[in-house]
Amino acid sequence: MTIIQENILTEKPFKNLNQLSGYIWINGRFIAWQEAKIHALTHSLHYSGGVFEGEKAYNGKIFKLEEHTQRLIESAKSLSIEVPYSFEKIIEAHQLLITKNNIKDAYIRPLIWFGSESLNLINVNLSVNLLIAAVPSTLRPSGALSLHIARWRKCHPNSLPPQCKSSGHYNMMIVCQKEAKSLGYDDAILLDWRGYVAECSTANIFFVKDDQLFTPIADSFLNGITRQTIIKLANDLNIKVIEEYITPDRVGEFNECFMTGTAVEVKGIKSINLGERNVIFEDSKITNLLKKEYNDLVYK
């Protein structure tokens, strides 16, 4: 395929995604940004029956693209969605999209969804579609975040497979983050169905004590690719990583806290409101070290 080099997507500030131009890869074709529409009766729009990924490109290279693509396919399988494209084709489509839009640093969103052939819950004639979009990376506000404990809890893993990155999972995340911001916090921590600390609305969480990392066991939430990367980086630095169940009343034992995710990367947390008290994290030594190591890795 011949790629036309154009300076399409820039990293200038924008207010919303509708302001962008460029191309989105949809079902094997490059569709102009403003023409990338779906039907009002799209099945997945009504029933949240889609799976997606969040990826990042740094200087033209998509970090952990193979791992993200494999998880996308596995997420689809867990919902009995037959992906119409091979692993290799999805990888190729990502790379073509980056080149077509002439973009170096971007947030990338692949999405698999059912079409508009029927609104029945199950219909063998429903098409399965794939899009991949790239949005220019923007600078995020600096400074550590303040969190609170959400009143909503993660559901039992027998209700929804926690390692499936499905659209439906994020309904609760939206509610929790919206409530947190309405109360003056940056984000929320969700507990699992047992009452253990699980994760933030769109990121995994780590704590530090005695120069050791502590993080919840990923049996009720998505085992993030950034989370896995941070654990490996910590091991390489001879920082002990302890994965265990953490109750909210233990949060005050730790002297550092940070979250991880593709979008937030490594982000410090300055406080967590537990309801009866507000825990302040004064230190950030390990957080800053891992943030630097992660930044060096993604730009390698």
C-alpha positions as CSV (number, residue, x, y, z in Angstrom):
1,M,0.0,0.0,0.0
2,T,1.3,3.5,-0.9
3,I,1.3,5.9,2.0
4,I,0.8,9.6,1.3
5,Q,2.8,11.6,3.7
6,E,0.9,14.6,5.0
7,N,1.2,16.6,8.2
8,I,-2.3,15.7,9.3
9,L,-2.5,15.2,13.0
10,T,-0.6,17.7,15.0
11,E,0.1,18.1,18.7
12,K,-1.5,21.5,19.0
13,P,-4.0,21.9,21.8
14,F,-7.6,21.0,20.9
15,K,-10.8,21.3,22.8
16,N,-12.6,18.1,21.6
17,L,-12.0,15.2,19.3
18,N,-14.4,16.7,16.7
19,Q,-11.9,19.4,15.9
20,L,-9.3,16.9,14.6
21,S,-8.7,15.9,11.1
22,G,-6.8,13.0,9.6
23,Y,-7.8,9.4,9.1
24,I,-9.2,6.6,11.2
25,W,-8.6,3.0,10.1
26,I,-12.0,1.2,9.9
27,N,-12.4,-2.3,8.6
28,G,-9.4,-2.2,6.4
29,R,-9.9,1.3,5.0
30,F,-8.7,4.8,5.9
31,I,-11.7,6.9,6.5
32,A,-11.5,10.7,6.8
33,W,-11.9,11.8,10.4
34,Q,-15.0,13.8,9.9
35,E,-16.6,10.9,7.9
36,A,-16.0,8.2,10.5
37,K,-19.6,7.7,11.6
38,I,-21.7,4.7,12.9
39,H,-25.4,4.0,12.6
40,A,-27.7,5.2,15.4
41,L,-28.9,1.6,15.9
42,T,-25.4,0.1,16.3
43,H,-25.8,-2.9,18.6
44,S,-22.8,-2.1,20.7
45,L,-23.9,1.4,21.2
46,H,-27.1,0.1,22.9
47,Y,-25.7,-2.8,24.8
48,S,-22.0,-1.9,25.5
49,G,-21.0,-5.0,23.6
50,G,-17.5,-3.9,22.5
51,V,-13.9,-4.4,23.5
52,F,-11.1,-1.9,23.2
53,E,-7.5,-1.0,24.1
54,G,-5.7,2.1,25.1
55,E,-2.2,2.4,23.6
56,K,0.5,5.1,23.3
57,A,3.0,5.9,20.6
58,Y,6.2,7.6,21.6
59,N,8.3,9.1,18.8
60,G,6.4,7.0,16.2
61,K,6.7,3.7,18.0
62,I,3.7,2.1,19.8
63,F,4.7,0.9,23.2
64,K,3.8,-2.8,23.9
65,L,1.8,-3.0,20.7
66,E,2.0,-6.8,20.6
67,E,0.8,-7.2,24.2
68,H,-2.1,-4.7,23.7
69,T,-3.2,-6.5,20.4
70,Q,-3.1,-9.9,22.1
71,R,-5.2,-8.6,24.9
72,L,-7.7,-7.0,22.5
73,I,-8.1,-10.4,20.8
74,E,-8.4,-12.3,24.1
75,S,-11.0,-9.7,25.4
76,A,-13.1,-10.4,22.3
77,K,-12.8,-14.1,22.7
78,S,-14.0,-13.9,26.3
79,L,-17.2,-12.2,25.0
80,S,-17.5,-14.8,22.2
81,I,-16.7,-12.2,19.6
82,E,-14.9,-13.6,16.5
83,V,-12.4,-11.0,15.4
84,P,-12.4,-10.7,11.6
85,Y,-8.7,-9.8,11.5
86,S,-5.5,-11.6,12.4
87,F,-3.0,-10.6,15.0
88,E,-0.6,-9.6,12.2
89,K,-3.2,-7.6,10.3
90,I,-4.1,-5.6,13.4
91,I,-0.4,-4.9,14.1
92,E,0.1,-3.8,10.5
93,A,-3.0,-1.5,10.6
94,H,-1.7,0.3,13.6
95,Q,1.6,1.0,11.9
96,L,0.0,2.1,8.7
97,L,-2.3,4.5,10.7
98,I,0.7,6.1,12.4
99,T,2.4,6.6,9.1
100,K,-0.7,7.8,7.2
101,N,-1.4,10.5,9.8
102,N,2.3,11.4,10.1
103,I,2.1,11.4,13.9
104,K,4.8,10.6,16.4
105,D,3.3,10.9,19.9
106,A,-0.3,9.7,20.2
107,Y,-2.9,7.9,22.3
108,I,-4.3,5.1,20.2
109,R,-7.8,3.5,20.5
110,P,-8.6,0.2,18.8
111,L,-12.3,-0.8,19.2
112,I,-14.1,-3.9,18.2
113,W,-17.9,-3.6,18.0
114,F,-21.1,-5.2,16.7
115,G,-22.9,-3.5,13.8
116,S,-26.4,-2.3,13.2
117,E,-28.0,-5.3,11.5
118,S,-30.2,-6.1,14.6
119,L,-31.1,-5.0,18.1
120,N,-31.7,-8.6,19.3
121,L,-29.3,-9.5,22.0
122,I,-28.0,-12.4,19.9
123,N,-28.1,-12.4,16.1
124,V,-25.8,-14.5,13.9
125,N,-26.1,-11.8,11.2
126,L,-24.4,-9.1,13.3
127,S,-21.2,-7.8,11.7
128,V,-18.1,-7.5,13.8
129,N,-16.1,-4.3,13.1
130,L,-12.7,-2.9,14.0
131,L,-11.5,0.7,14.1
132,I,-8.2,2.1,15.1
133,A,-7.9,5.8,15.9
134,A,-4.9,7.9,16.9
135,V,-5.3,11.1,19.0
136,P,-2.3,13.5,19.5
137,S,-0.8,13.2,22.9
138,T,-1.4,16.3,25.1
139,L,0.4,17.5,28.2
140,R,-1.2,16.3,31.4
141,P,-1.4,18.5,34.5
142,S,1.6,18.0,36.8
143,G,1.3,17.3,40.5
144,A,0.1,14.4,42.6
145,L,-3.6,13.5,42.8
146,S,-6.1,13.3,45.6
147,L,-8.4,10.3,45.8
148,H,-11.3,9.0,47.8
149,I,-12.9,5.6,48.3
150,A,-15.9,5.1,45.9
151,R,-19.2,3.9,47.3
152,W,-19.5,1.5,44.4
153,R,-17.6,-1.7,44.3
154,K,-16.1,-3.9,41.6
155,C,-18.3,-6.8,40.7
156,H,-17.5,-10.5,41.4
157,P,-15.3,-12.0,38.7
158,N,-18.0,-14.6,38.0
159,S,-20.2,-11.7,36.8
160,L,-17.8,-10.1,34.3
161,P,-14.4,-11.5,33.4
162,P,-11.9,-8.9,35.0
163,Q,-9.2,-9.4,32.4
164,C,-11.6,-8.5,29.6
165,K,-11.3,-4.8,28.6
166,S,-14.9,-4.4,27.6
167,S,-16.9,-1.2,27.1
168,G,-19.5,-2.4,29.7
169,H,-16.9,-2.5,32.5
170,Y,-16.4,1.2,32.2
171,N,-20.0,2.2,33.1
172,M,-19.2,1.9,36.8
173,M,-15.8,3.7,36.2
174,I,-17.5,6.7,34.7
175,V,-20.0,6.9,37.6
176,C,-17.2,6.6,40.2
177,Q,-14.9,9.2,38.6
178,K,-17.7,11.6,38.1
179,E,-18.7,11.3,41.7
180,A,-15.1,11.8,42.9
181,K,-14.7,15.0,40.9
182,S,-18.0,16.3,42.1
183,L,-16.7,15.9,45.7
184,G,-13.5,17.7,44.9
185,Y,-11.2,14.7,44.3
186,D,-9.2,13.8,41.2
187,D,-10.2,10.2,41.1
188,A,-11.7,7.3,43.0
189,I,-10.4,4.0,44.4
190,L,-12.8,1.1,44.0
191,L,-12.9,-1.8,46.4
192,D,-13.7,-5.3,45.2
193,W,-16.7,-7.2,46.3
194,R,-14.9,-8.4,49.4
195,G,-13.9,-5.0,50.5
196,Y,-10.2,-5.1,49.4
197,V,-8.6,-2.2,47.5
198,A,-8.8,-3.0,43.8
199,E,-7.9,-0.1,41.5
200,C,-8.6,3.5,40.5
201,S,-11.2,4.3,37.9
202,T,-8.9,3.8,34.9
203,A,-5.6,2.9,36.5
204,N,-3.9,0.3,38.8
205,I,-2.6,1.4,42.2
206,F,0.7,0.8,44.0
207,F,1.8,1.6,47.6
208,V,5.3,1.9,49.0
209,K,6.6,1.1,52.5
210,D,10.2,0.5,53.5
211,D,11.3,0.8,49.9
212,Q,9.1,-2.1,48.9
213,L,6.2,-2.0,46.5
214,F,2.8,-3.3,47.5
215,T,-0.1,-3.8,45.0
216,P,-3.4,-5.6,45.1
217,I,-3.7,-9.1,43.6
218,A,-5.2,-8.7,40.1
219,D,-8.1,-11.1,40.5
220,S,-10.9,-8.6,40.5
221,F,-9.6,-6.0,38.0
222,L,-7.6,-5.7,34.8
223,N,-4.0,-6.6,35.2
224,G,-2.7,-3.6,33.3
225,I,0.1,-3.8,30.8
226,T,1.7,-0.7,32.5
227,R,1.2,-2.4,35.9
228,Q,3.1,-5.4,34.6
229,T,5.8,-3.2,33.2
230,I,6.3,-1.4,36.5
231,I,6.6,-4.7,38.4
232,K,9.3,-5.8,36.0
233,L,11.1,-2.5,36.2
234,A,11.0,-2.7,40.0
235,N,12.4,-6.3,40.0
236,D,15.2,-5.1,37.7
237,L,16.0,-2.4,40.2
238,N,16.0,-5.0,43.1
239,I,12.9,-3.4,44.5
240,K,10.8,-6.1,46.1
241,V,7.2,-6.3,44.9
242,I,4.5,-7.8,47.1
243,E,1.1,-8.6,45.5
244,E,-1.4,-9.1,48.3
245,Y,-4.9,-8.2,49.4
246,I,-5.0,-4.7,51.0
247,T,-7.8,-3.5,53.2
248,P,-8.6,0.2,53.3
249,D,-7.5,0.5,56.9
250,R,-4.0,-0.4,55.9
251,V,-3.6,2.5,53.5
252,G,-2.2,4.7,56.4
253,E,0.7,2.3,56.8
254,F,2.3,3.4,53.5
255,N,4.5,6.4,52.8
256,E,4.1,6.6,49.0
257,C,1.3,5.8,46.6
258,F,1.0,6.1,42.8
259,M,-1.2,4.9,39.9
260,T,-0.2,3.3,36.6
261,G,-1.9,3.1,33.2
262,T,-1.3,3.7,29.6
263,A,-2.7,7.2,29.6
264,V,-1.5,8.3,33.1
265,E,1.8,6.4,32.8
266,V,3.1,6.7,36.4
267,K,1.2,9.3,38.5
268,G,1.8,10.2,42.1
269,I,-1.0,10.2,44.6
270,K,-0.8,12.8,47.4
271,S,-3.8,11.8,49.5
272,I,-6.6,9.2,50.0
273,N,-9.7,10.1,51.9
274,L,-10.9,7.0,53.7
275,G,-14.0,8.7,55.1
276,E,-13.1,8.8,58.7
277,R,-9.6,10.2,58.0
278,N,-7.5,11.6,55.2
279,V,-4.2,9.8,54.5
280,I,-1.4,12.1,53.3
281,F,1.6,10.6,51.4
282,E,4.7,12.8,52.0
283,D,7.3,10.8,50.1
284,S,7.8,10.2,46.4
285,K,11.3,8.7,46.1
286,I,10.3,5.3,44.6
287,T,7.5,6.9,42.6
288,N,9.9,9.3,40.9
289,L,12.5,6.6,40.3
290,L,10.0,4.3,38.6
291,K,8.5,7.3,36.7
292,K,11.9,8.0,35.3
293,E,12.7,4.4,34.4
294,Y,9.3,4.1,32.7
295,N,9.9,7.2,30.7
296,D,13.3,6.0,29.6
297,L,11.8,2.7,28.5
298,V,9.0,4.0,26.4
299,Y,11.4,6.3,24.5
300,K,14.1,3.7,24.1
